[in-house]
Amino acid sequence: MLLTKAKKEQLLADLKGLFSESPASIASDYSGLQANEITELRKKMKEGGIRVIVTKNTLVKKALNDLKIEFDETILDKPVFFAFGEDEVEVAKGLREFSKEHEKLEVLGGIVRGEALDKSKISALALLPGREDLQGKLVGILAAPAYGFVNVLHGNIRGLVNVLGQVKEQKS
């Protein structure tokens, strides 16, 4: 599909917006994947609030250069797509899960909070717990002292009820 100059400028502006506003943008090689597999990936990622974009690598290079973002441009020698999301761990996990089912998908690297990361660092990100898991653990940690305090107070009341019950049995 031939792109007009206006369309290219619009795509470039959209790419710049995505790269500057998204905390995580991870590049993956999609060569070898069927069109229906890419559609499946897009659906799965969209459910997690992650946007998958396939575009011309020259436009990606220009957008990154215009934004002055350092990036390993050799990654862009292959057919790649970018996954953009708010939570870098969720983006990395989503791609990792999909690559388990579809071995032809290869994560190449990415940009997380303005810093270029290679494949190994992206893999390490995928192993971390997600934001929701960490928030749940934090709530548990914060609630533990209050739960313990309530348990101690409840223990005293329970002890009193047991003593009163024994006194009642003795008098009956």
N, CA, C and O of each residue as an XYZ file, in Angstrom:
688
protein
N       0.846     -1.178      0.000
C       0.000      0.000      0.000
C       0.892      1.243      0.000
O       1.742      1.409      0.875
N       0.691      2.093     -0.972
C       1.453      3.321     -1.046
C       0.849      4.349     -0.098
O      -0.368      4.516     -0.011
N       1.739      5.024      0.601
C       1.290      6.039      1.540
C       1.556      7.420      0.970
O       2.634      7.683      0.436
N       0.587      8.286      1.082
C       0.798      9.662      0.650
C       1.644     10.373      1.695
O       1.791      9.908      2.825
N       2.179     11.480      1.303
C       3.023     12.243      2.229
C       2.228     12.676      3.459
O       2.753     12.643      4.571
N       0.995     13.074      3.281
C       0.154     13.497      4.417
C      -0.106     12.325      5.352
O      -0.087     12.477      6.573
N      -0.351     11.147      4.765
C      -0.606      9.948      5.582
C       0.644      9.567      6.371
O       0.558      9.188      7.539
N       1.814      9.672      5.718
C       3.070      9.368      6.411
C       3.306     10.343      7.561
O       3.742      9.944      8.641
N       3.019     11.618      7.327
C       3.187     12.617      8.387
C       2.253     12.336      9.556
O       2.635     12.509     10.713
N       1.023     11.899      9.257
C       0.071     11.558     10.303
C       0.551     10.335     11.087
O       0.488     10.322     12.316
N       1.029      9.309     10.380
C       1.553      8.110     11.038
C       2.758      8.452     11.904
O       2.900      7.933     13.010
N       3.627      9.330     11.397
C       4.809      9.747     12.150
C       4.395     10.479     13.424
O       4.969     10.245     14.487
N       3.413     11.355     13.322
C       2.930     12.079     14.506
C       2.320     11.101     15.513
O       2.538     11.236     16.717
N       1.559     10.120     15.027
C       0.967      9.111     15.918
C       2.057      8.304     16.618
O       1.976      8.052     17.820
N       3.075      7.903     15.860
C       4.178      7.133     16.445
C       4.920      7.942     17.506
O       5.250      7.428     18.575
N       5.176      9.197     17.204
C       5.854     10.057     18.185
C       5.028     10.145     19.464
O       5.571     10.079     20.567
N       3.719     10.294     19.311
C       2.848     10.353     20.474
C       2.897      9.065     21.282
O       2.969      9.100     22.511
N       2.858      7.934     20.599
C       2.907      6.650     21.299
C       4.236      6.453     22.028
O       4.255      6.025     23.182
N       5.338      6.763     21.362
C       6.649      6.575     21.990
C       6.868      7.538     23.151
O       7.517      7.181     24.135
N       6.339      8.747     23.049
C       6.571      9.711     24.128
C       5.609      9.522     25.297
O       5.968      9.814     26.438
N       4.391      9.039     25.035
C       3.387      8.924     26.092
C       3.350      7.557     26.759
O       2.933      7.450     27.912
N       3.773      6.519     26.068
C       3.704      5.162     26.627
C       4.960      4.859     27.430
O       6.069      5.001     26.915
N       4.804      4.443     28.682
C       5.980      4.082     29.477
C       6.716      2.867     28.921
O       7.918      2.720     29.139
N       6.010      2.000     28.210
C       6.644      0.789     27.688
C       6.311      0.616     26.218
O       5.149      0.681     25.816
N       7.352      0.395     25.420
C       7.171      0.036     24.013
C       8.200     -1.055     23.703
O       9.407     -0.822     23.753
N       7.703     -2.226     23.389
C       8.563     -3.386     23.201
C       8.442     -3.875     21.763
O       7.338     -4.050     21.248
N       9.588     -4.094     21.118
C       9.642     -4.542     19.730
C       9.792     -6.048     19.674
O      10.556     -6.645     20.433
N       9.035     -6.660     18.744
C       9.097     -8.103     18.551
C       9.117     -8.418     17.067
O       8.485     -7.737     16.260
N       9.854     -9.462     16.723
C       9.927     -9.940     15.343
C       8.720    -10.824     15.076
O       8.501    -11.815     15.773
N       7.944    -10.466     14.073
C       6.739    -11.234     13.774
C       6.879    -12.080     12.519
O       5.900    -12.691     12.089
N       8.071    -12.140     11.911
C       8.216    -12.941     10.694
C       7.982    -14.407     11.037
O       8.485    -14.908     12.042
N       7.227    -15.075     10.209
C       6.888    -16.465     10.466
C       5.525    -16.643     11.086
O       4.986    -17.750     11.083
N       4.952    -15.577     11.619
C       3.596    -15.664     12.178
C       2.571    -15.492     11.054
O       2.776    -14.713     10.124
N       1.489    -16.219     11.156
C       0.398    -16.084     10.191
C      -0.425    -14.848     10.560
O      -0.359    -14.352     11.684
N      -1.195    -14.368      9.595
C      -2.025    -13.173      9.833
C      -3.024    -13.418     10.953
O      -3.278    -12.524     11.761
N      -3.599    -14.630     11.012
C      -4.572    -14.908     12.072
C      -3.900    -14.960     13.448
O      -4.542    -14.654     14.453
N      -2.622    -15.342     13.511
C      -1.897    -15.354     14.784
C      -1.620    -13.930     15.257
O      -1.686    -13.644     16.453
N      -1.314    -13.051     14.330
C      -1.096    -11.638     14.690
C      -2.405    -11.024     15.179
O      -2.414    -10.240     16.127
N      -3.507    -11.386     14.526
C      -4.818    -10.901     14.970
C      -5.130    -11.417     16.363
O      -5.651    -10.678     17.198
N      -4.817    -12.678     16.618
C      -5.021    -13.269     17.948
C      -4.182    -12.528     18.999
O      -4.659    -12.238     20.096
N      -2.931    -12.230     18.647
C      -2.055    -11.483     19.559
C      -2.647    -10.114     19.858
O      -2.683     -9.692     21.015
N      -3.106     -9.423     18.836
C      -3.687     -8.095     19.039
C      -4.885     -8.147     19.981
O      -5.040     -7.285     20.845
N      -5.733     -9.167     19.810
C      -6.919     -9.298     20.671
C      -6.513     -9.546     22.112
O      -7.047     -8.921     23.028
N      -5.562    -10.464     22.317
C      -5.122    -10.769     23.683
C      -4.489     -9.554     24.343
O      -4.744     -9.269     25.513
N      -3.675     -8.850     23.597
C      -2.997     -7.690     24.162
C      -3.991     -6.553     24.423
O      -3.864     -5.826     25.409
N      -4.968     -6.405     23.543
C      -5.957     -5.342     23.718
C      -6.763     -5.554     24.994
O      -7.146     -4.590     25.656
N      -7.024     -6.819     25.343
C      -7.740     -7.126     26.584
C      -6.977     -6.619     27.799
O      -7.579     -6.250     28.807
N      -5.656     -6.603     27.704
C      -4.825     -6.112     28.798
C      -4.500     -4.628     28.695
O      -3.682     -4.122     29.463
N      -5.129     -3.925     27.757
C      -4.890     -2.494     27.596
C      -3.586     -2.186     26.876
O      -3.016     -1.109     27.046
N      -3.118     -3.131     26.075
C      -1.851     -2.972     25.356
C      -2.164     -2.830     23.870
O      -2.962     -3.587     23.316
N      -1.534     -1.865     23.245
C      -1.769     -1.589     21.827
C      -0.621     -2.153     21.004
O       0.545     -1.910     21.315
N      -0.940     -2.900     19.961
C       0.065     -3.493     19.076
C      -0.011     -2.776     17.736
O      -1.080     -2.651     17.138
N       1.163     -2.301     17.270
C       1.231     -1.539     16.020
C       2.271     -2.155     15.098
O       3.411     -2.385     15.500
N       1.873     -2.420     13.862
C       2.810     -2.834     12.819
C       2.902     -1.655     11.867
O       1.893     -1.203     11.326
N       4.116     -1.160     11.665
C       4.295     -0.012     10.781
C       5.651     -0.098     10.091
O       6.442     -1.002     10.361
N       5.900      0.820      9.227
C       7.172      0.832      8.497
C       8.312      1.176      9.456
O       8.209      2.091     10.273
N       9.396      0.419      9.331
C      10.545      0.635     10.208
C      11.206      1.990      9.974
O      11.782      2.564     10.898
N      11.129      2.503      8.749
C      11.720      3.823      8.489
C      10.978      4.902      9.272
O      11.589      5.853      9.760
N       9.653      4.750      9.392
C       8.890      5.717     10.180
C       9.242      5.614     11.662
O       9.320      6.625     12.360
N       9.456      4.380     12.140
C       9.841      4.186     13.546
C      11.199      4.836     13.802
O      11.380      5.526     14.805
N      12.157      4.614     12.894
C      13.494      5.222     13.041
C      13.380      6.742     13.086
O      13.995      7.397     13.929
N      12.590      7.293     12.173
C      12.446      8.758     12.134
C      11.795      9.272     13.411
O      12.225     10.286     13.961
N      10.764      8.585     13.888
C      10.086      9.021     15.120
C      11.046      8.982     16.297
O      11.091      9.923     17.089
N      11.819      7.902     16.423
C      12.769      7.784     17.534
C      13.879      8.822     17.435
O      14.300      9.385     18.445
N      14.354      9.075     16.211
C      15.389     10.099     16.033
C      14.847     11.489     16.350
O      15.535     12.290     16.983
N      13.632     11.783     15.921
C      13.028     13.087     16.203
C      12.833     13.299     17.702
O      12.976     14.415     18.201
N      12.504     12.215     18.422
C      12.308     12.307     19.873
C      13.620     12.195     20.646
O      13.645     12.325     21.870
N      14.710     11.954     19.916
C      16.044     11.800     20.511
C      16.074     10.671     21.545
O      16.635     10.812     22.632
N      15.451      9.546     21.172
C      15.452      8.356     22.016
C      16.504      7.407     21.477
O      16.466      7.019     20.309
N      17.442      7.036     22.332
C      18.486      6.088     21.944
C      17.863      4.703     21.834
O      17.107      4.274     22.706
N      18.197      4.004     20.734
C      17.604      2.700     20.491
C      18.512      1.927     19.553
O      19.122      2.510     18.657
N      18.607      0.620     19.750
C      19.401     -0.245     18.885
C      18.679     -0.380     17.549
O      17.716     -1.138     17.430
N      19.142      0.351     16.554
C      18.447      0.389     15.270
C      18.607     -0.891     14.467
O      17.897     -1.084     13.481
N      19.525     -1.773     14.863
C      19.657     -3.048     14.143
C      18.414     -3.914     14.347
O      18.135     -4.799     13.538
N      17.672     -3.666     15.417
C      16.409     -4.371     15.645
C      15.444     -4.093     14.499
O      14.651     -4.954     14.118
N      15.520     -2.887     13.957
C      14.582     -2.485     12.917
C      14.960     -3.002     11.537
O      14.345     -2.611     10.545
N      15.966     -3.879     11.455
C      16.319     -4.507     10.187
C      15.392     -5.681      9.876
O      15.378     -6.186      8.754
N      14.630     -6.107     10.860
C      13.690     -7.226     10.712
C      12.274     -6.667     10.675
O      12.052     -5.512     11.037
N      11.312     -7.486     10.236
C       9.912     -7.028     10.342
C       9.483     -7.069     11.804
O       9.425     -8.142     12.404
N       9.187     -5.925     12.372
C       8.845     -5.854     13.786
C       7.505     -5.154     13.991
O       7.042     -4.381     13.153
N       6.904     -5.457     15.136
C       5.764     -4.681     15.605
C       6.131     -4.179     16.987
O       7.003     -4.739     17.651
N       5.465     -3.129     17.412
C       5.681     -2.566     18.742
C       4.415     -2.743     19.561
O       3.304     -2.522     19.078
N       4.607     -3.148     20.813
C       3.515     -3.248     21.769
C       3.684     -2.102     22.760
O       4.726     -1.984     23.405
N       2.664     -1.263     22.881
C       2.694     -0.096     23.749
C       1.732     -0.306     24.911
O       0.602     -0.753     24.716
N       2.185      0.017     26.124
C       1.324     -0.117     27.279
C       1.753      0.745     28.440
O       2.850      1.304     28.443
N       0.884      0.850     29.428
C       1.146      1.656     30.619
C       2.027      0.935     31.633
O       2.793      1.571     32.357
N       1.921     -0.385     31.685
C       2.687     -1.181     32.646
C       3.692     -2.039     31.883
O       3.314     -2.975     31.177
N       4.963     -1.716     32.030
C       6.003     -2.418     31.275
C       6.057     -3.910     31.588
O       6.381     -4.718     30.718
N       5.742     -4.272     32.817
C       5.759     -5.691     33.200
C       4.637     -6.440     32.485
O       4.847     -7.552     32.000
N       3.463     -5.846     32.416
C       2.332     -6.500     31.754
C       2.580     -6.651     30.259
O       2.199     -7.664     29.670
N       3.211     -5.661     29.637
C       3.521     -5.761     28.209
C       4.500     -6.912     27.980
O       4.297     -7.740     27.092
N       5.563     -6.958     28.786
C       6.568     -8.016     28.649
C       5.959     -9.385     28.927
O       6.252    -10.349     28.220
N       5.114     -9.476     29.951
C       4.461    -10.753     30.283
C       3.538    -11.208     29.152
O       3.530    -12.384     28.787
N       2.772    -10.285     28.606
C       1.852    -10.631     27.529
C       2.582    -11.196     26.325
O       2.159    -12.193     25.740
N       3.691    -10.547     25.955
C       4.471    -11.037     24.820
C       5.132    -12.374     25.139
O       5.219    -13.248     24.277
N       5.585    -12.530     26.350
C       6.231    -13.785     26.761
C       5.230    -14.936     26.719
O       5.543    -16.017     26.221
N       4.028    -14.705     27.242
C       2.993    -15.747     27.239
C       2.639    -16.147     25.809
O       2.490    -17.330     25.503
N       2.507    -15.153     24.945
C       2.149    -15.455     23.557
C       3.282    -16.193     22.851
O       3.029    -17.076     22.032
N       4.525    -15.839     23.160
C       5.664    -16.505     22.506
C       5.827    -17.947     22.977
O       6.448    -18.753     22.284
N       5.277    -18.285     24.147
C       5.301    -19.681     24.583
C       4.441    -20.542     23.657
O       4.804    -21.672     23.329
N       3.296    -19.993     23.239
C       2.387    -20.709     22.356
C       2.834    -20.644     20.897
O       2.608    -21.580     20.129
N       3.463    -19.545     20.523
C       3.890    -19.313     19.138
C       5.390    -19.026     19.146
O       5.810    -17.888     19.356
N       6.178    -20.048     18.921
C       7.630    -19.939     19.074
C       8.284    -19.018     18.046
O       9.428    -18.605     18.231
N       7.583    -18.695     16.980
C       8.166    -17.839     15.949
C       8.215    -16.373     16.367
O       8.937    -15.574     15.771
N       7.444    -16.025     17.393
C       7.468    -14.655     17.906
C       8.715    -14.481     18.767
O       8.950    -15.259     19.691
N       9.500    -13.473     18.465
C      10.733    -13.228     19.208
C      10.767    -11.779     19.687
O      10.677    -10.848     18.887
N      10.895    -11.604     20.987
C      11.037    -10.265     21.556
C      12.467     -9.806     21.314
O      13.416    -10.525     21.626
N      12.618     -8.613     20.760
C      13.943     -8.126     20.375
C      14.516     -7.083     21.328
O      15.731     -7.012     21.513
N      13.671     -6.295     21.918
C      14.126     -5.214     22.805
C      13.013     -4.201     22.947
O      11.887     -4.431     22.505
N      13.329     -3.085     23.563
C      12.301     -2.071     23.718
C      12.779     -0.834     24.424
O      13.960     -0.673     24.733
N      11.836      0.024     24.667
C      12.091      1.286     25.360
C      11.146      1.336     26.545
O       9.926      1.317     26.379
N      11.712      1.402     27.737
C      10.914      1.446     28.958
C      11.293      2.711     29.711
O      12.431      2.889     30.144
N      10.305      3.578     29.853
C      10.479      4.858     30.553
C      11.701      5.628     30.030
O      12.497      6.169     30.796
N      11.817      5.655     28.692
C      12.874      6.423     28.040
C      14.223      5.733     27.957
O      15.166      6.300     27.406
N      14.342      4.528     28.487
C      15.608      3.799     28.477
C      15.503      2.596     27.542
O      14.551      1.819     27.614
N      16.503      2.456     26.657
C      16.522      1.319     25.744
C      16.930      0.054     26.498
O      17.919      0.046     27.231
N      16.159     -1.010     26.308
C      16.434     -2.290     26.952
C      16.630     -3.363     25.893
O      15.978     -3.352     24.849
N      17.543     -4.295     26.179
C      17.758     -5.400     25.249
C      16.839     -6.568     25.591
O      16.037     -6.496     26.522
N      16.972     -7.637     24.823
C      16.097     -8.804     24.966
C      16.170     -9.410     26.364
O      15.142     -9.810     26.910
N      17.362     -9.487     26.953
C      17.508    -10.115     28.273
C      16.812     -9.297     29.368
O      16.222     -9.871     30.284
N      16.875     -7.995     29.282
C      16.211     -7.156     30.288
C      14.691     -7.214     30.148
O      13.972     -7.160     31.145
N      14.209     -7.323     28.930
C      12.774     -7.467     28.716
C      12.307     -8.804     29.292
O      11.242     -8.883     29.905
N      13.114     -9.862     29.091
C      12.778    -11.179     29.653
C      12.749    -11.123     31.174
O      11.888    -11.739     31.803
N      13.683    -10.389     31.764
C      13.709    -10.240     33.224
C      12.464     -9.493     33.711
O      11.912     -9.821     34.761
N      12.026     -8.488     32.944
C      10.803     -7.757     33.299
C       9.588     -8.683     33.302
O       8.697     -8.554     34.141
N       9.566     -9.617     32.350
C       8.421    -10.524     32.229
C       8.303    -11.455     33.432
O       7.226    -11.987     33.699
N       9.400    -11.654     34.156
C       9.387    -12.550     35.305
C       8.943    -11.860     36.597
O       8.654    -12.525     37.592
N       8.890    -10.537     36.578
C       8.469     -9.787     37.769
C       6.964     -9.912     37.971
O       6.226    -10.135     37.012
N       6.506     -9.769     39.209
C       5.052     -9.750     39.425
C       4.460     -8.467     38.844
O       5.122     -7.430     38.799
N       3.217     -8.551     38.403
C       2.541     -7.397     37.816
C       2.157     -6.362     38.852
O       2.269     -6.595     40.055
N       1.706     -5.228     38.376
C       1.321     -4.120     39.253
C       0.194     -4.530     40.196
O       0.236     -4.207     41.383
N      -0.811     -5.238     39.683
C      -1.937     -5.649     40.527
C      -1.481     -6.629     41.607
O      -1.949     -6.559     42.744
N      -0.571     -7.543     41.261
C      -0.045     -8.482     42.261
C       0.679     -7.730     43.374
O       0.494     -8.015     44.557
N       1.500     -6.773     42.976
C       2.249     -5.995     43.977
C       1.309     -5.156     44.848
O       1.525     -5.022     46.052
N       0.269     -4.594     44.234
C      -0.692     -3.815     45.020
C      -1.421     -4.708     46.009
O      -1.668     -4.303     47.144
N      -1.767     -5.917     45.591
C      -2.429     -6.865     46.484
C      -1.539     -7.237     47.659
O      -2.001     -7.314     48.798
N      -0.261     -7.468     47.379
C       0.675     -7.800     48.456
C       0.836     -6.622     49.410
O       0.918     -6.809     50.624
N       0.881     -5.415     48.866
C       1.007     -4.225     49.703
C      -0.205     -4.067     50.613
O      -0.061     -3.749     51.794
N      -1.393     -4.286     50.070
C      -2.606     -4.200     50.888
C      -2.556     -5.241     52.000
O      -2.925     -4.958     53.140
N      -2.094     -6.452     51.664
C      -1.969     -7.500     52.675
C      -0.997     -7.123     53.771
O      -1.255     -7.365     54.951
N       0.120     -6.533     53.383
C       1.132     -6.116     54.362
C       0.591     -5.005     55.248
O       0.801     -5.014     56.461
N      -0.106     -4.047     54.642
C      -0.659     -2.930     55.420
C      -1.805     -3.379     56.330
O      -1.994     -2.822     57.412
N      -2.567     -4.383     55.895
C      -3.704     -4.842     56.688
C      -3.295     -5.819     57.788
O      -4.057     -6.019     58.734
N      -2.124     -6.427     57.692
C      -1.710     -7.455     58.654
C      -1.690     -6.955     60.104
O      -2.207     -7.654     60.976
N      -1.124     -5.789     60.404
C      -1.136     -5.347     61.803
C      -2.557     -5.138     62.349
O      -2.846     -5.506     63.488
N      -3.425     -4.557     61.545
C      -4.807     -4.344     61.995
C      -5.506     -5.686     62.191
O      -6.251     -5.861     63.155
N      -5.276     -6.618     61.301
C      -5.871     -7.948     61.430
C      -5.370     -8.633     62.702
O      -6.150     -9.256     63.422
N      -4.080     -8.520     62.975
C      -3.513     -9.099     64.191
C      -4.098     -8.466     65.441
O      -4.398     -9.168     66.407
N      -4.263     -7.155     65.434
C      -4.830     -6.436     66.572
C      -6.268     -6.883     66.830
O      -6.649     -7.135     67.973
N      -7.052     -6.979     65.782
C      -8.443     -7.433     65.917
C      -8.468     -8.859     66.442
O      -9.315     -9.194     67.270
N      -7.562     -9.699     65.981
C      -7.494    -11.083     66.442
C      -7.182    -11.150     67.940
O      -7.768    -11.954     68.663
N      -6.256    -10.302     68.401
C      -5.908    -10.271     69.821
C      -7.110     -9.834     70.643
O      -7.425    -10.451     71.660
N      -7.789     -8.767     70.208
C      -8.982     -8.308     70.917
C     -10.072     -9.378     70.915
O     -10.754     -9.587     71.918
N     -10.222    -10.034     69.803
C     -11.216    -11.089     69.682
C     -10.861    -12.259     70.603
O     -11.751    -12.906     71.155
N      -9.580    -12.529     70.767
C      -9.126    -13.601     71.642
C      -9.521    -13.350     73.089
O      -9.930    -14.277     73.788
N      -9.406    -12.119     73.541
C      -9.804    -11.776     74.913
C     -11.297    -11.980     75.112
O     -11.723    -12.533     76.126
N     -12.078    -11.544     74.164
C     -13.533    -11.709     74.268
C     -13.881    -13.194     74.228
O     -14.736    -13.653     74.985
N     -13.230    -13.936     73.359
C     -13.488    -15.368     73.264
C     -13.144    -16.062     74.587
O     -13.879    -16.934     75.048
N     -12.019    -15.665     75.189
C     -11.631    -16.218     76.489
C     -12.672    -15.923     77.557
O     -13.011    -16.799     78.352
N     -13.181    -14.700     77.581
C     -14.216    -14.326     78.550
C     -15.480    -15.163     78.343
O     -16.080    -15.629     79.311
N     -15.879    -15.354     77.100
C     -17.075    -16.164     76.803
C     -16.851    -17.599     77.260
O     -17.766    -18.219     77.802
N     -15.660    -18.138     77.053
C     -15.364    -19.506     77.490
C     -15.441    -19.632     79.019
O     -16.002    -20.597     79.538
N     -14.884    -18.667     79.723
C     -14.922    -18.684     81.190
C     -16.364    -18.595     81.677
O     -16.760    -19.340     82.573
N     -17.148    -17.694     81.101
C     -18.563    -17.561     81.480
C     -19.329    -18.842     81.191
O     -20.201    -19.235     81.966
N     -19.005    -19.501     80.070
C     -19.653    -20.761     79.736
C     -19.326    -21.836     80.740
O     -20.199    -22.623     81.107
N     -18.074    -21.890     81.198
C     -17.682    -22.881     82.206
C     -18.357    -22.613     83.536
O     -18.789    -23.544     84.216
N     -18.450    -21.339     83.915
C     -19.137    -20.980     85.161
C     -20.597    -21.390     85.081
O     -21.148    -21.888     86.063
N     -21.231    -21.195     83.944
C     -22.633    -21.559     83.763
C     -22.794    -23.084     83.912
O     -23.730    -23.556     84.558
N     -21.867    -23.842     83.305
C     -21.945    -25.319     83.421
C     -21.769    -25.792     84.864
O     -22.428    -26.737     85.299
N     -20.876    -25.128     85.601
C     -20.642    -25.518     87.010
C     -21.881    -25.253     87.861
O     -22.183    -26.029     88.768
N     -22.585    -24.193     87.587
C     -23.764    -23.837     88.386
C     -24.987    -24.658     87.982
O     -25.951    -24.723     88.745
N     -24.976    -25.278     86.819
C     -26.135    -26.056     86.391
C     -26.108    -27.454     86.930
O     -27.018    -28.237     86.658
